[in-house]
């Protein structure tokens, strides 16, 4: 059981129910079973509509069972919830959700009126309304039935037909969704005689009876008809809501069908009987003549007497209608010309007028004149009615309704019978039988298949417009598709349809144009503003009429309504396209027209987009914008419009126009561009309005371009792209941003100047050992960057590049200010002493090859007085510049990340040249200039600091007194403590990342000072080859001091720096002869080019080493070879 679904359970229930009823009805439990009207055996009865409770009660009582009453009882209680017949109020059923219904009512409900005739007073049931303790109703009782008296068939004898019809008419009107269909009328000429819709409806029913009479449909058993009439009244008096026990179920055949159609067409029974009897009387004595060949209005005038009407006014209205029908059918708007019958038409007019005048004469004279006129009228009318030419229709046909516009109006009234009388948005169950019956009227009304399909489609479509039931629209589309094209019609039908022309507003209109052009106009109107008409179909359709809002989520209802609206729009497009093709062919423009479905779709999109955009613009102008510019709001609403358009409507229109989205987007682009252009032309600065409008407009343009590329591809040279005029918001916005950047950069430069002037180069704190000026500079720079990225306007990479260049220039200016007062390190080095030789040397005049030294120039060098900053100040400057270069990297990364977030994807551009200027800018070039300047400044300050310590702070112990008077008495080890003190001061101020860099500069300066002592130590310093080992030990001491057991500089770095000193120390270890031989072995060219000999030293180095030897051989060689003066010490 658990695996069975609901359908299987229902089928099992119905099967068991039938078996139970078969057993009870076939056995001896019930004495007698009375069949309902129209049934002979139980096989003719639908047991699914028989109340089981009613049958069980009859079996308990042992009485007779009337199946008609059992069926009535079933339908009376089908709408009520199931109840246990236990006589208790402990169990009850709710029709609503208690959680959503709120608290129960505090007052008694109003009395419920009983549905009775309009002439009777209203009856209420106060006992049921006021007594909360009233006993519960049994299942066999109705809420609308008083307990004291039960209404039976025998109690209902005489009810006026007019009252019943009023009730039915009022009920039908109350059930309809009365949409406005006033502009949906066929393009047919008006009736000269003033025929109304009621006249057409009544005449149409008379024609239907005449045509049905040819098949014997006029003979109705009076008893059965009275019984069915009484039962129909009983159903209405009991307030029945369903049509389950309708006449079509209780009886069958042509009689019941005509009776149902009579009710559908709201024809009174008295008129029905009069017409039937009159048609039968007209056919009496006419052997072999068909009833549908009679001239119906004429025969009824002759065979229906005045005494059959309740009053004279009713008779006069009836007679006037018949005379008007004859005039319209035989004289006005004829299909064929009168020719020789023209005089007869004049006679007919006068006869009709005389018949109408006879009613104003005395009774005897009036009767005589009327009889004579009718006799003459028969002669004239028959000859006019039997004119030939009715297309391919053959046989005995009476052409009394000659003008086709009268025919189709009558046929239209007949076709209205296909709708359910209680729900005119649905087709009745007998629609096929009705359409088959209406075919019998084709011979009289000149209806062909093409005319039938056209009229039926018209009736269905107009009913859809009134009720908004999509099912009717689908049926109308099916009928429109059945209308054959010209080549599909037979030759006689083509000829016949060609003659069906009428003149409306001085224009010749064909039959198809009369009915299809209003349909086409209505569909064009709907599709011409599809955003308005198909946006919210939920309020116009009956699809959710019985759905409680508490039972569905709002989003689900919204989805269903949107889906319903898209289906209706798709059907409307189908209607428009079908009618367009038929009308195009009908007007013979198909051979000469180049229009296509694409052009039709574009016209709908053009019209709807313009209308919606105009409404949207006006609504925004009139609304409270909360200080936001209307163009920004319009861009946002337009974007929402396009999202809705592309997701709901365009999938439908794209079926007939694959690039409809591109057309719609290009149109929106143009409409908004027209509104935007005056604003862009007047924008000169980044105002609040500009900041509001620019991003909204640019976002809209990008979204539109994305939609277009989604259907047209990446190629922007298509027809829709060519028509676009770019907004160029990004270009204009970029220009304004550049102006803003330039003003901000000027502010940054002025702030740099101010911050530097206030700088004292004191550390901010032990943790922040840099100057305060750099912090201020970065603060103003970061503020500017934040403001830049806070600008929610479109930008190109050009603007970012300008900002980078401006910030880069600001830091270059700052670095230049730091370095402008720093002297060169060469200014710290004292003048080099003049080279001299040993003074005991005897002068030997020999040929001198070349003088390498200008002793006079060297003697004139003097130390320059400069302002040397303190070591701590230099360290703060180093820290400041290092902080600047490190923060620049962070700032650069931050700016690029924010730029990427601001520009998440590559934009679609209409003109490729618009972005060519920004292609060369990349991330590597951001702050290249300032980085280069800051790193150069760091190197320069480090070198200056090391030189200052050695040649200024340690000048006396290092440069002036080291190795004086000899190496053994003044070793380098004595300077280590002073060096360590200076190094400690450096490391206490310098930042950790700069420690190795500044210590390396101190190492280089120490080695430079040692080379100064070894090569330019002056006349007081003399080195012997035997002292080279002591010198090597000093070099090793200096090296290990800077390595500091692994805590200092890397050993490899120190070894590389010390290598140049080791060479000089090694030269001091050579004998004088070896040095002189190496000098003599060189050519003059090698000496000029500074080449190195076998000892690995250049000429100047060897000469300086010889100058510090105290032997005569070196002195003699230097005198002869280089004219070096002897020392005076």
LUMTI-738835 format. One record per residue (C-alpha): x negated, y, z negated. Coordinates in steps of 0.5 Angstrom, whole numbers, padded with zeros to 4 digits, always signed. Example, Ala and Ser with C-alpha at 12.3 -4.5 7.8 and 13.67 -1.06 7.14 Angstrom:
-0025-0009-0016-0027-0002-0014
end
This chain:
+0000+0000+0000-0006+0005-0002-0008+0004+0005-0002+0006+0009-0001+0013+0011+0005+0018+0011+0008+0016+0017+0007+0008+0016+0011+0009+0009+0016+0013+0013+0017+0008+0018+0018+0003+0013+0023+0007+0009+0027+0008+0015+0027+0001+0017+0029-0002+0010+0035+0004+0010+0038+0001+0016+0037-0006+0014+0041-0004+0007+0047+0000+0011+0047-0006+0016+0048-0011+0010+0053-0006+0007+0057-0005+0013+0057-0012+0016+0059-0015+0010+0066-0015+0006+0064-0010+0001+0068-0005+0005+0075-0006+0007+0075-0002+0013+0070+0002+0017+0073+0008+0021+0068+0010+0027+0067+0017+0028+0069+0021+0035+0066+0018+0041+0063+0011+0038+0066+0005+0039+0062+0000+0035+0056+0001+0030+0051+0001+0035+0054+0008+0038+0052+0011+0031+0046+0013+0029+0045+0010+0022+0039+0015+0020+0044+0020+0019+0049+0016+0015+0049+0018+0007+0047+0012+0003+0050+0015-0003+0057+0016+0000+0057+0009+0003+0055+0006-0004+0061+0010-0007+0066+0008-0002+0064+0001-0004+0065+0002-0011+0071+0005-0010+0074-0001-0005+0076+0004-0001+0076+0006+0007+0069+0009+0010+0070+0014+0014+0063+0015+0018+0064+0022+0020+0065+0024+0013+0058+0020+0011+0055+0024+0016+0057+0030+0014+0055+0028+0007+0048+0027+0009+0047+0033+0013+0051+0037+0007+0045+0035+0002+0039+0034+0007+0037+0041+0005+0037+0040-0003+0032+0036-0007+0033+0029-0009+0036+0028-0016+0037+0023-0021+0045+0022-0022+0044+0021-0029+0048+0027-0032+0042+0030-0035+0038+0037-0035+0032+0034-0037+0029+0033-0030+0029+0039-0025+0025+0041-0019+0022+0047-0017+0022+0050-0010+0016+0055-0012+0009+0055-0015+0010+0056-0023+0003+0059-0024+0004+0064-0018+0012+0066-0019+0011+0069-0026+0016+0069-0032+0023+0067-0031+0029+0072-0029+0032+0076-0035+0039+0077-0032+0044+0073-0028+0043+0072-0021+0048+0076-0017+0054+0072-0014+0054+0068-0008+0059+0070-0002+0062+0064+0001+0062+0064+0009+0069+0065+0011+0073+0069+0016+0071+0076+0017+0079+0078+0016+0079+0074+0009+0077+0077+0003+0070+0075+0000+0070+0069-0005+0065+0068-0011+0064+0063-0016+0063+0067-0023+0063+0060-0027+0057+0058-0023+0054+0064-0024+0055+0066-0031+0055+0060-0035+0048+0057-0036+0051+0051-0039+0055+0049-0033+0055+0041-0031+0050+0039-0026+0053+0038-0019+0054+0031-0016+0050+0029-0010+0057+0029-0006+0059+0036-0008+0056+0042-0004+0054+0049-0007+0059+0053-0003+0065+0048-0004+0069+0050-0010+0070+0044-0015+0078+0045-0016+0080+0044-0009+0076+0040-0003+0077+0043+0004+0079+0038+0009+0080+0037+0017+0088+0037+0016+0088+0044+0012+0084+0047+0017+0090+0049+0023+0089+0055+0026+0083+0060+0026+0083+0066+0031+0077+0064+0036+0075+0071+0036+0074+0071+0029+0070+0065+0030+0066+0068+0035+0064+0074+0031+0061+0069+0026+0057+0066+0031+0055+0072+0034+0053+0076+0027+0049+0069+0025+0045+0069+0032+0044+0076+0031+0041+0075+0024+0037+0070+0026+0033+0073+0032+0027+0077+0031+0029+0083+0035+0023+0085+0039+0024+0091+0044+0025+0089+0051+0028+0095+0054+0023+0096+0059+0023+0089+0061+0029+0089+0066+0029+0087+0073+0028+0092+0079+0035+0091+0082+0040+0096+0084+0045+0098+0079+0053+0096+0080+0057+0101+0084+0063+0099+0080+0060+0099+0073+0060+0092+0072+0057+0090+0065+0053+0084+0062+0060+0082+0059+0063+0082+0066+0057+0078+0069+0057+0073+0063+0065+0071+0064+0064+0071+0071+0058+0066+0071+0062+0062+0066+0068+0062+0071+0063+0060+0077+0060+0054+0073+0067+0052+0071+0069+0052+0079+0063+0048+0081+0064+0043+0075+0071+0042+0077+0068+0039+0084+0066+0033+0079+0072+0033+0075+0070+0037+0069+0076+0041+0068+0080+0035+0065+0080+0035+0058+0084+0031+0053+0087+0036+0049+0087+0031+0042+0080+0030+0042+0079+0037+0044+0083+0040+0038+0080+0035+0033+0073+0037+0036+0075+0044+0035+0077+0043+0028+0071+0039+0026+0067+0045+0029+0071+0050+0025+0070+0046+0019+0062+0045+0020+0062+0053+0020+0067+0054+0014+0062+0049+0010+0056+0054+0011+0052+0048+0015+0045+0050+0017+0043+0045+0022+0046+0042+0028+0046+0035+0027+0053+0034+0028+0054+0037+0034+0059+0036+0040+0053+0033+0044+0052+0028+0039+0059+0026+0037+0061+0026+0045+0058+0026+0051+0058+0027+0058+0060+0033+0063+0066+0035+0058+0062+0036+0052+0056+0040+0056+0061+0045+0058+0064+0046+0051+0057+0047+0049+0056+0052+0054+0062+0055+0053+0060+0057+0046+0053+0059+0048+0056+0064+0053+0061+0066+0047+0067+0065+0051+0073+0064+0048+0078+0058+0048+0084+0062+0051+0079+0064+0057+0077+0058+0058+0084+0055+0058+0086+0060+0063+0080+0059+0067+0081+0052+0068+0088+0052+0069+0088+0057+0074+0082+0054+0078+0086+0047+0078+0093+0051+0080+0088+0054+0086+0086+0047+0088+0093+0044+0088+0096+0043+0095+0089+0044+0098+0087+0037+0100+0080+0036+0102+0078+0042+0099+0072+0043+0094+0073+0047+0088+0066+0050+0089+0068+0053+0096+0074+0057+0093+0073+0065+0093+0074+0065+0085+0076+0072+0083+0081+0072+0089+0084+0065+0086+0084+0067+0079+0088+0074+0081+0093+0070+0085+0094+0064+0080+0093+0067+0073+0099+0071+0071+0100+0077+0066+0104+0073+0061+0098+0068+0059+0094+0074+0056+0096+0077+0049+0096+0084+0051+0096+0088+0057+0090+0091+0055+0086+0085+0055+0089+0083+0062+0088+0090+0065+0080+0089+0063+0080+0082+0066+0084+0084+0073+0079+0090+0073+0073+0085+0072+0075+0081+0078+0077+0086+0083+0070+0089+0081+0067+0082+0083+0070+0082+0089+0068+0089+0091+0061+0088+0089+0061+0081+0092+0064+0082+0099+0062+0090+0100+0057+0093+0096+0049+0091+0098+0051+0085+0103+0045+0081+0105+0048+0081+0113+0051+0087+0116+0058+0087+0117+0058+0088+0125+0065+0087+0127+0068+0086+0120+0066+0093+0118+0074+0095+0119+0075+0089+0114+0071+0092+0109+0074+0098+0109+0081+0095+0109+0078+0091+0103+0077+0097+0099+0084+0100+0100+0087+0093+0098+0083+0093+0091+0085+0100+0090+0092+0099+0091+0092+0092+0087+0089+0097+0081+0094+0102+0082+0100+0097+0082+0099+0097+0074+0102+0104+0074+0108+0102+0078+0115+0100+0075+0114+0092+0073+0119+0090+0079+0115+0095+0084+0108+0093+0081+0109+0086+0082+0112+0087+0089+0106+0091+0091+0101+0087+0088+0104+0080+0091+0103+0084+0098+0096+0086+0097+0094+0079+0094+0096+0076+0101+0093+0081+0105+0087+0081+0101+0086+0073+0102+0086+0074+0109+0081+0080+0109+0077+0077+0104+0076+0070+0106+0074+0072+0113+0068+0076+0110+0066+0071+0105+0066+0066+0111+0060+0070+0114+0054+0065+0116+0047+0066+0114+0045+0063+0108+0038+0061+0109+0038+0053+0109+0044+0052+0106+0049+0048+0110+0056+0045+0109+0062+0049+0107+0060+0055+0103+0064+0061+0101+0059+0067+0101+0064+0071+0096+0057+0074+0092+0054+0076+0098+0048+0081+0095+0043+0077+0092+0042+0081+0086+0049+0080+0084+0048+0072+0085+0041+0072+0081+0045+0076+0075+0050+0071+0075+0045+0066+0075+0041+0069+0070+0047+0069+0065+0048+0062+0066+0041+0060+0065+0041+0064+0058+0045+0057+0056+0038+0054+0055+0037+0057+0048+0039+0054+0042+0045+0058+0039+0042+0058+0032+0035+0059+0034+0034+0063+0040+0027+0062+0040+0028+0055+0041+0030+0051+0047+0037+0047+0046+0036+0039+0046+0041+0039+0052+0036+0043+0056+0035+0038+0062+0043+0037+0062+0044+0044+0063+0039+0045+0068+0042+0039+0072+0049+0042+0071+0047+0049+0074+0044+0046+0080+0052+0045+0082+0052+0053+0082+0046+0053+0087+0051+0053+0093+0056+0058+0091+0050+0063+0089+0045+0062+0094+0040+0059+0090+0034+0056+0092+0028+0052+0088+0024+0058+0089+0030+0063+0087+0031+0058+0081+0024+0058+0078+0023+0065+0079+0030+0067+0075+0028+0061+0070+0021+0064+0069+0024+0071+0068+0029+0068+0063+0024+0065+0059+0019+0070+0059+0024+0076+0057+0027+0071+0051+0019+0070+0049+0019+0078+0049+0025+0078+0044+0023+0073+0040+0015+0072+0040+0016+0065+0040+0010+0062+0044+0013+0056+0046+0018+0060+0051+0012+0063+0054+0009+0056+0055+0015+0054+0059+0015+0061+0063+0008+0059+0065+0010+0052+0067+0016+0055+0071+0011+0061+0074+0007+0055+0077+0012+0052+0080+0014+0058+0085+0011+0056+0091+0007+0060+0096+0009+0062+0103+0005+0056+0106+0009+0051+0101+0016+0054+0103+0020+0051+0108+0021+0055+0115+0029+0056+0113+0027+0058+0106+0022+0063+0108+0027+0066+0113+0032+0067+0107+0027+0070+0102+0025+0075+0107+0032+0077+0108+0033+0078+0100+0031+0086+0100+0034+0091+0096+0033+0099+0095+0031+0101+0088+0029+0108+0088+0028+0109+0095+0023+0103+0096+0025+0097+0099+0024+0091+0094+0024+0083+0095+0027+0078+0091+0020+0076+0088+0018+0083+0087+0025+0085+0083+0023+0080+0078+0016+0079+0078+0014+0086+0078+0017+0087+0071+0013+0081+0068+0007+0083+0071+0008+0091+0069+0009+0088+0062+0003+0083+0062-0001+0089+0064+0001+0094+0059+0000+0088+0054-0007+0087+0056-0008+0094+0058-0009+0095+0050-0010+0088+0048-0014+0090+0042-0007+0093+0039-0002+0088+0042-0006+0082+0040-0010+0084+0034-0005+0082+0029+0000+0077+0032+0002+0074+0025+0007+0079+0024+0011+0078+0031+0011+0071+0031+0015+0066+0027+0009+0061+0027+0008+0062+0019+0016+0064+0018+0016+0058+0012+0010+0058+0009+0009+0061+0002+0003+0066+0001+0002+0063-0005+0000+0056-0002-0005+0059+0003-0012+0062+0002-0012+0069+0005-0018+0067+0010-0014+0061+0012-0008+0065+0014-0012+0071+0017-0016+0065+0021-0009+0062+0024-0006+0069+0026-0013+0070+0030-0013+0064+0033-0005+0065+0034-0007+0071+0037-0012+0069+0042-0007+0063+0044-0002+0068+0046-0007+0073+0049-0010+0067+0054-0002+0065+0056-0001+0073+0057-0007+0073+0062-0005+0067+0065+0002+0070+0067-0001+0076+0069-0006+0073+0074+0000+0068+0077+0004+0074+0078-0001+0078+0081-0003+0073+0086+0005+0072+0088+0006+0079+0088+0000+0080+0092+0002+0075+0097+0009+0077+0097+0007+0084+0100+0003+0082+0105-0004+0085+0102-0007+0078+0101-0010+0078+0108-0013+0086+0107-0015+0086+0100-0022+0084+0097-0019+0085+0090-0021+0079+0085-0019+0076+0078-0026+0080+0076-0023+0086+0078-0017+0085+0074-0020+0083+0068-0025+0089+0068-0018+0094+0069-0016+0091+0063-0022+0091+0059-0023+0099+0061-0016+0101+0059-0016+0097+0053-0023+0099+0051-0021+0107+0052-0015+0106+0049-0018+0103+0042-0024+0108+0042-0019+0114+0043-0015+0112+0037-0021+0110+0033-0024+0117+0034-0018+0121+0033-0017+0116+0026-0024+0118+0024-0023+0125+0025-0017+0126+0021-0020+0121+0015-0023+0123+0009-0031+0122+0011-0034+0123+0004-0039+0127+0007-0041+0122+0012-0042+0125+0020-0036+0122+0024-0041+0120+0029-0044+0115+0024-0037+0112+0022-0035+0112+0030-0041+0108+0031-0040+0103+0025-0033+0102+0027-0035+0101+0035-0040+0096+0033-0034+0092+0029-0030+0093+0035-0035+0090+0039-0036+0084+0034-0028+0083+0034-0028+0084+0042-0034+0079+0043-0031+0073+0038-0024+0074+0039-0022+0077+0046-0028+0076+0051-0028+0068+0050-0021+0069+0054-0023+0074+0059-0030+0070+0060-0026+0065+0063-0024+0069+0069-0030+0074+0069-0036+0071+0066-0040+0077+0065-0034+0081+0062-0038+0082+0055-0043+0085+0059-0038+0090+0062-0034+0091+0056-0041+0093+0052-0043+0098+0058-0036+0101+0058-0037+0102+0050-0044+0104+0051-0042+0110+0056-0036+0112+0052-0040+0113+0045-0046+0116+0049-0041+0121+0052-0039+0123+0044-0047+0123+0042-0050+0127+0047-0048+0134+0045-0050+0132+0038-0057+0129+0041-0058+0136+0045-0057+0140+0039-0062+0136+0034-0068+0140+0032-0070+0137+0025-0069+0131+0021-0062+0134+0018-0058+0129+0013-0053+0129+0019-0059+0127+0024-0061+0121+0019-0054+0119+0018-0052+0119+0026-0059+0116+0029-0059+0109+0026-0052+0108+0027-0053+0110+0034-0059+0106+0035-0056+0100+0032-0050+0100+0036-0054+0101+0042-0058+0095+0041-0052+0091+0039-0049+0092+0046-0056+0091+0049-0056+0084+0046-0049+0082+0048-0051+0084+0055-0057+0080+0055-0053+0074+0052-0049+0074+0059-0054+0077+0064-0061+0074+0061-0067+0078+0060-0067+0082+0067-0065+0089+0065-0065+0090+0073-0057+0088+0074-0052+0092+0076-0049+0093+0069-0056+0095+0066-0057+0100+0072-0051+0104+0070-0053+0105+0063-0056+0112+0061-0060+0110+0055-0059+0114+0049-0066+0115+0047-0065+0116+0040-0071+0113+0038-0075+0118+0043-0072+0124+0040-0072+0121+0033-0079+0120+0034-0081+0127+0036-0077+0130+0030-0081+0125+0025-0087+0127+0028-0086+0134+0026-0084+0132+0019-0091+0128+0019-0095+0134+0021-0092+0138+0016-0093+0133+0011-0100+0132+0013-0102+0139+0012-0099+0139+0005-0103+0133+0004-0110+0136+0006-0108+0142+0002-0107+0138-0004-0114+0134-0003-0117+0141-0003-0114+0143-0009-0115+0136-0013-0123+0136-0011-0124+0143-0013-0121+0141-0020-0125+0135-0020-0131+0135-0026-0133+0128-0025-0132+0125-0031-0129+0118-0032-0121+0118-0033-0122+0112-0039-0127+0106-0040-0123+0102-0036-0121+0107-0030-0129+0110-0029-0127+0114-0023-0125+0121-0022-0118+0124-0023-0118+0127-0016-0117+0121-0012-0111+0119-0017-0108+0125-0015-0110+0124-0007-0107+0117-0007-0101+0120-0011-0099+0125-0006-0101+0120+0000-0096+0115-0003-0090+0120-0004-0091+0121+0003-0091+0114+0005-0085+0113+0001-0081+0118+0004-0083+0116+0011-0081+0109+0010-0074+0112+0007-0073+0115+0013-0067+0111+0016-0068+0113+0023-0071+0109+0029-0078+0110+0030-0083+0108+0035-0090+0105+0033-0093+0112+0035-0090+0115+0029-0093+0110+0025-0100+0111+0028-0099+0119+0027-0098+0117+0020-0104+0113+0019-0109+0118+0023-0107+0123+0018-0108+0119+0012-0115+0117+0015-0117+0124+0016-0115+0126+0009-0119+0121+0006-0125+0123+0011-0124+0130+0009-0124+0128+0001-0131+0124+0003-0134+0130+0006-0133+0134+0000-0136+0129-0004-0142+0129+0000-0143+0136+0002-0147+0138-0004-0151+0132-0005-0158+0133-0002-0163+0128+0002-0166+0123-0002-0173+0125+0002-0172+0132-0002-0173+0128-0009-0180+0125-0006-0186+0129-0008-0191+0131-0003-0196+0125+0000-0203+0127-0003-0208+0128+0003-0212+0122+0005-0220+0122+0003-0226+0117+0003-0231+0116-0002-0235+0122-0004-0242+0119-0004-0242+0117+0003-0247+0120+0008-0244+0123+0014-0246+0120+0021-0243+0123+0027-0241+0119+0032-0236+0119+0037-0229+0120+0035-0223+0116+0039-0217+0119+0036-0215+0123+0030-0209+0119+0027-0207+0124+0021-0206+0132+0021-0210+0133+0014-0208+0140+0014-0200+0139+0015-0200+0134+0009-0204+0139+0005-0198+0144+0006-0193+0140+0004-0189+0142-0003-0184+0139-0007-0177+0143-0006-0173+0145-0011-0166+0142-0011-0160+0141-0016-0160+0134-0018-0154+0131-0021-0154+0127-0027-0154+0119-0026-0147+0118-0030-0144+0123-0025-0147+0120-0019-0144+0113-0022-0137+0116-0022-0137+0119-0015-0139+0112-0013-0133+0109-0017-0129+0114-0014-0131+0112-0007-0130+0105-0008-0123+0106-0011-0121+0110-0005-0124+0105+0000-0120+0099-0004-0114+0103-0005-0114+0104+0002-0114+0097+0004-0108+0096-0001-0104+0102+0002-0105+0099+0009-0103+0092+0008-0097+0095+0004-0095+0100+0010-0096+0094+0015-0091+0090+0011-0086+0095+0010-0086+0097+0018-0085+0090+0020-0079+0090+0015-0077+0096+0018-0078+0093+0025-0076+0086+0024-0076+0084+0032-0078+0087+0038-0072+0092+0041-0069+0091+0048-0071+0097+0052-0067+0099+0059-0073+0103+0061-0080+0099+0060-0084+0106+0060-0081+0108+0054-0086+0104+0049-0092+0104+0054-0095+0109+0049-0095+0105+0043-0098+0099+0046-0105+0100+0044-0104+0101+0037-0106+0095+0032-0107+0094+0025-0115+0094+0025-0115+0101+0027-0111+0104+0022-0116+0107+0017-0123+0105+0021-0125+0112+0020-0125+0113+0013-0127+0107+0011-0134+0108+0016-0135+0115+0012-0134+0112+0005-0138+0106+0006-0144+0111+0009-0143+0115+0003-0143+0110-0002-0150+0107+0001-0153+0114+0001-0151+0116-0006-0154+0109-0008-0160+0111-0005-0160+0117-0007-0159+0115-0014-0165+0110-0014-0170+0115-0011-0168+0120-0017-0169+0115-0022-0176+0113-0019-0178+0119-0017-0175+0124-0021-0173+0121-0028-0179+0116-0028-0184+0120-0024-0189+0121-0029-0190+0114-0032-0189+0111-0025-0191+0116-0019-0197+0120-0023-0200+0115-0028-0199+0108-0026-0206+0105-0024-0210+0110-0027-0216+0110-0028-0216+0103-0026-0211+0097-0025-0213+0094-0032-0212+0100-0036-0205+0102-0033-0201+0096-0031-0193+0096-0029-0191+0092-0035-0191+0098-0039-0186+0101-0034-0181+0095-0035-0178+0098-0041-0176+0105-0038-0173+0101-0032-0169+0097-0037-0166+0103-0040-0165+0107-0034-0161+0100-0031-0157+0100-0037-0155+0107-0036-0153+0105-0029-0149+0099-0031-0145+0102-0037-0142+0107-0032-0142+0103-0025-0136+0099-0023-0137+0092-0023-0136+0091-0015-0142+0096-0014-0147+0093-0019-0151+0089-0015-0151+0095-0009-0153+0100-0014-0159+0095-0017-0161+0094-0010-0162+0101-0009-0166+0102-0015-0170+0096-0013-0172+0099-0006-0174+0105-0010-0178+0102-0015-0182+0098-0009-0182+0105-0005-0185+0108-0011-0190+0102-0012-0192+0103-0004-0193+0110-0006-0198+0108-0011-0202+0103-0007-0202+0107-0001-0202+0114-0002-0204+0114-0009-0209+0120-0008-0217+0120-0010-0216+0118-0017-0214+0111-0015-0219+0106-0013-0217+0099-0012-0223+0093-0011-0221+0087-0008-0222+0083-0015-0216+0087-0017-0211+0084-0012-0209+0078-0017-0207+0083-0022-0203+0087-0017-0200+0080-0015-0198+0079-0023-0195+0086-0023-0191+0085-0017-0188+0078-0020-0186+0082-0026-0182+0087-0022-0179+0082-0019-0177+0078-0025-0174+0084-0028-0169+0085-0023-0168+0077-0022-0167+0077-0030-0166+0070-0030-0160+0069-0026-0156+0075-0029-0159+0080-0024-0160+0080-0017-0160+0074-0013-0167+0071-0012-0167+0071-0004-0165+0078-0004-0171+0080-0009-0176+0076-0005-0174+0079+0002-0175+0086-0001-0181+0085-0005-0184+0082+0002-0187+0088+0004-0190+0090-0002-0194+0083-0002-0197+0084+0004-0200+0091+0002-0203+0087-0005-0206+0082+0000-0209+0087+0004-0212+0090-0002-0215+0083-0004-0219+0083+0003-0226+0085+0003-0228+0092+0007-0232+0088+0012-0225+0084+0014-0221+0090+0014-0226+0094+0019-0227+0088+0023-0219+0088+0024-0219+0095+0026-0225+0095+0031-0222+0089+0034-0216+0093+0037-0215+0097+0043-0214+0105+0044-0207+0103+0046-0205+0098+0041-0207+0104+0036-0203+0109+0039-0197+0104+0039-0198+0102+0032-0199+0094+0033-0201+0089+0028-0207+0086+0028-0209+0079+0025-0209+0081+0018-0201+0083+0019-0202+0090+0018-0201+0096+0022-0207+0101+0023-0204+0106+0018-0204+0101+0013-0211+0099+0014-0213+0106+0014-0210+0108+0007-0212+0101+0004-0220+0103+0006-0218+0110+0003-0217+0107-0004-0224+0103-0003-0230+0106-0007-0236+0103-0003-0240+0107+0002-0238+0102+0008-0231+0104+0008-0233+0111+0007-0238+0111+0013-0233+0108+0017-0227+0113+0016-0232+0119+0017-0234+0116+0023-0228+0113+0026-0222+0118+0023-0226+0124+0021-0222+0123+0014-0226+0128+0009-0229+0126+0003-0226+0126-0004-0227+0132-0009-0226+0128-0015
end
